[in-house]
Amino acid sequence: MRLAGKVAVVTGAGSGFGEAIALRYAEEGAKVIVNDLNGDSAKRVAGGIAQQGGKATAHTGDVTASKDVKAMIQAAIDTYGQLDIVVNNAGYTHRNQPMLDVDEETFDRVFAVNVKGIYLAAVHAVPVFRKQGHGGCIITTASTAGLRPRPGLTWYNGSKGAAITLTKSMAAELGPEKIRVNCICPVAGDTPLLHMFLGEDTPERRAKFIATVPMGRLSKPMDIANACLYLASDEAEFITGVALEVDGGRCI
């Protein structure tokens, strides 16, 4: 049990990568706050964890709203008595299209979820880590898009580039307090957002994209979950400020 005795908050945990992270953490002994904007999805995932003998609590909240993020962090304290891990997994994108075709409202939502969400999580979680006095762990789901940006996703690419830079800067600033901050950079996976990244999810477009991945496939949720498990575990106690590529070689 690599996360025994730890309490984790996972955002965007009602589907895709976040669901896999929540399940994997629970399998390894963590007590999990399953946060999602879709309350029914959060309840489904938390219920599934409970059925498998794990401990999880569903929580509905918007990562772009300070009051919701505060309530999410407080839920971990009220329910399980502590907080050890925060996974900023919730994400949003615009459809793959020319950069000037993305409307302002969509642009604002992309940066609110992908960047402001990181800020709000830090605002509410870091004081808890400091009060507890034994450090903490923050992991953000960034993207290969922040490392190897391609046309069509310009504003999304920029938001994930910000996530990577924020990870490194936070790690440098919080390291003396034993608060570790890392991010993972997945290649696109078969998740509810895939059609947005491809512009249109067709066999031809999938094949064209997969041809750019040396290992010849999309990412799987469990690929991401296992990477997040390692970064949250004590095995990674000296690892901070890392943008870990989980991409089958896409960024080479």
Secondary structure, DSSP 8 states (H G I E B T S, - for coil): -TTTT-EEEETTTTSHHHHHHHHHHHHTT-EEEEEESSHHHHHHHHHHHHHTT-EEEEEE--TT-HHHHHHHHHHHHHHHS---EEEE-------S--GGGS-HHHHHHHHIIIIIHHHHHHHHHHHHHHHHTS-EEEEEE--GGGTS--TT-HHHHHHHHHHHHHHHHHHHHHGGGTEEEEEEEE--BSSTTHHHHHSS--HHHHHHHHTTSTT-S-B-HHHHHHHHHHHHSGGGTT--S-EEEESTTTT-
